[in-house]
Structures are given as structure tokens and as C-alpha cells.
């Protein structure tokens, strides 16, 4: 057991080094390339403000840090959802969380200025995350309740309910896109494709706090999630209140995803790919998956963001399209692989 913990620590250190390297490389690359010497100078020395220094400190640096936090949030969310529903093909986009959050954000984009009152004035910049959270929570709860047949989650019903709720939420988002004015419609379009072009320090603080808090709370459930792999009845014998844990994890998962989605838009498939890769590389222990997903998710999303800034430079390619092109084939591979493994009696491949 001690050897296993040491191997986990080695894996964490390796991923942390790779994450740091991806942050540095991503901070350098873009429409304007910044040398490593200048990056070190901007970070550790006081110089007079220049256009390039302002570009790095106010645009490039918050972008790569936000990207790491968003990648961690979506990947940890995927690990939690897969453990909760005991199925490796579940991710926030499939169970309505992302589309519900998108619907809530579209409502704010179109109707936000027409809303008035002391509560709206008090919420201010937090109104978008709040409505995104509400939309994602409602959609996820509907899918969960529909899939919970006779007190037991049915995966086939889960996926079908997810398709239906995603269709409803996407239809609502499409309606707001139709009635929106040009600037609002453009905001909804780019938001649904996923973009980090609006990254700033406010977004870094908001997503950073929600992600770190979410990961810390998720780690408290890791042992219970491991017990849940045996089945709800067996977990109940071990003293775990499975229904309360499910509700708590759904709230936690929605909170993490909605905060990230409200800033950067819809980025799909990351929560599906990262936990599955970690299971193949190392272990299906949820204590490992939560921390490993946070690190590997930050790495992969930074690499995807770097590609989005380079592929059509000096313009920017929507990052959600890149993750979809990569994630969809991987999802099909996991789906086929999982169907072949089902007769072996295990949840994780």
C-alpha cells in the first residue's frame, strides 16, 4: 500500500511538471510570440509598462492560468460523474449540465439588461454564473430523476434522458439566439463554441476559487465513491447514505462546471477523455483520479488552447471545436471498448 502511494506521488509530480511546462509554452505562443527571457523579465523584474508587457500580464498570463483551472474543473467533474453513475462514458455534456448552463447564460445575454431590481443590482457580475449554475443544476437533476428507475440508476435511461434534456436546453438557447440582436447573438454563438478570448483576472479568481474548493470537497467523497463501485446496496452496508451523497455530488459537480462554463463557454468531451486516460495509465482509485484529472485536464486544455491560437493566427479558432474533433472519436472508442468489457462484471475498463 505504501508503494502504491509513492507511485501515485511520482505520477502527481510528473503531471505537475508537465502542467508547468505547458503553462510556460502556452504563455509564449500566440499571435505575438514572447521569448522566454522576456517572460522571466516580466514576471520577476519591475520594468516600465510596454505594450508587450501589458499583453503578457493582462491577457496572456490570465488566459493560460484560467485555462488550467477550467481544464481541471471539467476533468474533475467528469471523474465525479463517471464514479457517481458508475459508467465511464458519462460526462457533464451528456447529462445536460453544460447545455443547461448554456441556456442559463443565453438568458442572461438576451434578457439581462431588461431585468431590474435590487437583487439584480446586487448580483452584478455574478448574475451570469448564478444563472448558468441554476440552468445546469435543473437540467442535471431532471436527467438524474428520469434515470433513477425504481430507486436504481439505469444507464440507458440516463443517456436517453440526457439526449432529451440536451435537446430542450439547446432549443431554448437557439430560441434566444434567434430573438437576440447581433451583438447578443454573437456572444451566444462564441460562448457555445467555447472561447478563452475574454479571459481576465476576474475570471481567474472566480474559476480558481470554485475549482480549488470543488476539488477539496470532491476529495472528501473519494473513499465513498470507491465504495459505491461495489453497488449502492453494498455501499449502504458500509454506512454510506448513497442518496444524500448523490445529491451532494450533483450540487458540487454543477457548481464546478457552471462556474467554469459561465466564463469560457461550452467545452465538451474533456471530462470524458481525461479520467478514462488516467484509468488506462494508472488506476481507477477515485482518490487518484480526482487529483490526476485536475493536473492532466489543465495540461490538455492548455495544449488545445495553444492550437486554437496558432492554427488560424492571428485569428482564433474556437477551442470547443478542437476538443470536439478530438473527443468524439475517443468517445466512440470508449463506447465500443466499454460494451466489450461489460460481460466481465467490472465498471471500469
C-alpha positions, 0 to 999 in steps of 0.5 A: 500500500505504501508503494502504491502511494509513492507511485501515485506521488511520482505520477502527481509530480510528473503531471505537475511538471508537465502542467508547468511546462505547458503553462510556460509554452502556452504563455509564449505562443500566440499571435505575438510570440514572447521569448522566454527571457522576456517572460522571466523579465516580466514576471520577476523584474519591475520594468516600465509598462510596454505594450508587450508587457501589458499583453503578457500580464493582462491577457496572456498570463490570465488566459493560460492560468484560467485555462488550467483551472477550467481544464481541471474543473471539467476533468474533475467533474467528469471523474465525479460523474463517471464514479457517481453513475458508475459508467465511464462514458458519462460526462457533464455534456451528456447529462445536460449540465453544460447545455443547461448552463448554456441556456442559463447564460443565453438568458442572461445575454438576451434578457439581462439588461431588461431585468431590474431590481435590487437583487439584480443590482446586487448580483452584478457580475455574478448574475451570469454564473448564478444563472448558468449554475441554476440552468445546469443544476435543473437540467442535471437533476431532471436527467438524474430523476428520469434515470433513477428507475425504481430507486436504481440508476439505469444507464440507458435511461440516463443517456436517453434522458440526457439526449432529451434534456440536451435537446430542450436546453439547446432549443431554448438557447437557439430560441434566444439566439434567434430573438437576440440582436447581433451583438447578443447573438454573437456572444451566444454563438462564441460562448457555445463554441467555447472561447478563452478570448475574454479571459481576465483576472476576474475570471481567474479568481472566480474559476480558481476559487470554485475549482480549488474548493470543488476539488477539496470537497470532491476529495472528501467523497473519494473513499465513498465513491470507491465504495459505491463501485461495489453497488449502492446496496453494498455501499449502504452496508458500509454506512454510506447514505448513497442518496444524500451523497448523490445529491451532494455530488450533483450540487458540487459537480454543477457548481464546478462546471457552471462556474467554469462554463459561465466564463469560457463557454461550452467545452465538451468531451474533456471530462470524458477523455481525461479520467478514462486516460488516467484509468488506462495509465494508472488506476481507477482509485477515485482518490487518484483520479480526482487529483490526476484529472485536475493536473492532466485536464489543465495540461490538455486544455492548455495544449488545445488552447495553444492550437486554437491560437496558432492554427488560424493566427492571428485569428482564433479558432474556437477551442470547443471545436478542437476538443470536439474533433478530438473527443468524439472519436475517443468517445466512440472508442470508449463506447465500443471498448466499454460494451466489450468489457461489460460481460466481465462484471467490472465498471471500469475498463 
